[in-house]
Amino acid sequence: MKAAFRQALRHSRASALLWLLCLLPFAWLAWGAANDALGANPAEYLIRATGDWTLRGLCLTLAVTPVRLIAGLPELARFRRMLGLYTYFYATLHVLCYSWLDMGFEWADIAHDIAKRPFIWVGFSAFVLLTPLTLTSFHRAIRWLGVKRWQWLHRIVYVVAMLAVLHFFWMQAGKNNFAEVLVYAVALACLLLLRLNKLKPTLKK
């Protein structure tokens, strides 16, 4: 059974299938926006949904290495970059929806809002830190930076994860609704602990 699953993961169509699956939320949101099916406040729905999918993508990306090691599925490594790129894609949509639908691309107002409201500042900081990770997610960047420097740079993802959860926590604080925040916080904490445990031998060197 495991051998068959590993063979399926190695299949050339596995990447195409993951690509389509990652694109489904965007397709649903685009269809909903075009057909007025996003509820009474579509702008808020889009901002919230793109943020949710960014967090989910971050969880899935961080889960690749622990699951690969625990389950003995080295084939999973080839999907990590795609998941990371889609996480950034939804993060970019989240920022665009806020900038356009909430702020009307009024850049002075956006800058003031980021400085004034801590949860937006934290979320924007997470997006800024995620940008260099995305730009250096390709093989050329690894060769250019060197493996060790590339690895250290990409450990910023731990900071991004913490900032993303804090952003979501502060956003939900006004509604006094912390159930979802707890789910993401526990999931990301477990994933980060597993990854940090894997890195201990490297960090001691």
Salt bridges, closest charged atoms under 4 A:
GLU44 OE2 - LYS175 NZ 3.62
ASP52 OD1 - ARG48 NE 3.12
GLU75 OE2 - ARG6 NE 2.85
GLU75 OE2 - ARG10 NH1 2.72
ASP113 OD2 - ARG117 NH2 2.91
GLU180 OE1 - ARG48 NH2 2.36
